[in-house]
Every structure is written in structure tokens, then in C-alpha cells.
Amino acid sequence: MASSMAEYMDEVGPGLVILVGLILIAIPEPATSTLGAGLVLFGLAYLFYEWQRP
């Protein structure tokens, strides 16, 4: 069980960034929506960077 959890630890950081970005998009304020969209894009890029990386 411990080794299977260790395999997914690289996805925790980008996942949290994407989650925070989605929460900021839900707040109806132009500045937070823009920041949220930027965080989602950054999180996706970070997730693809970490994907299949040893």
C-alpha cells in the first residue's frame, strides 16, 4: 500500500494548484477568475511536466 501511494505523490502538487484555480474561477470577481484561470493552466502544464517523469 505504501509503494502505491508513493507513485501518486508527484500528482498532489499540480492537483492542488488546479483545485485552487477552479475555486478561484467560481468566485464572481474578474481578478480572481483571471488568477484562477492562470493557476489552472499552470497546474495543467506542471502536471504534464511531472507525468511519466522518474
C-alpha positions in Angstrom: 0.0 0.0 0.0 2.8 2.4 0.8 4.5 2.0 -2.5 1.3 2.6 -4.4 0.8 5.9 -2.5 4.3 6.9 -3.3 3.6 6.6 -7.0 1.0 9.3 -6.9 2.8 11.9 -4.7 4.0 13.7 -7.8 0.4 14.5 -8.8 -0.5 16.0 -5.5 1.1 19.4 -6.1 -0.3 20.0 -9.5 -3.7 18.7 -8.4 -3.9 21.2 -5.6 -2.9 24.1 -7.9 -5.7 23.1 -10.3 -8.2 22.7 -7.4 -7.3 26.2 -6.1 -7.6 27.6 -9.6 -11.1 26.1 -10.0 -12.2 27.5 -6.7 -10.9 31.0 -7.7 -12.8 30.7 -11.0 -16.0 30.1 -9.1 -15.7 33.4 -7.2 -17.5 36.0 -9.4 -14.8 38.7 -9.4 -12.8 39.4 -12.6 -9.4 39.4 -10.8 -9.9 36.1 -9.0 -11.3 34.5 -12.2 -8.3 35.6 -14.1 -5.9 34.4 -11.4 -7.8 31.1 -11.2 -7.6 30.5 -15.0 -3.8 31.2 -14.8 -3.4 28.7 -12.0 -5.4 26.1 -13.8 -3.2 26.5 -16.9 -0.1 26.4 -14.8 -1.3 23.4 -12.9 -2.0 21.5 -16.1 1.4 22.4 -17.5 3.0 21.3 -14.3 1.0 18.0 -14.3 2.1 17.2 -17.8 5.7 18.0 -16.9 5.6 15.6 -13.9 3.8 12.9 -15.9 5.9 9.8 -16.5 9.0 11.5 -15.0 11.2 9.2 -13.0 
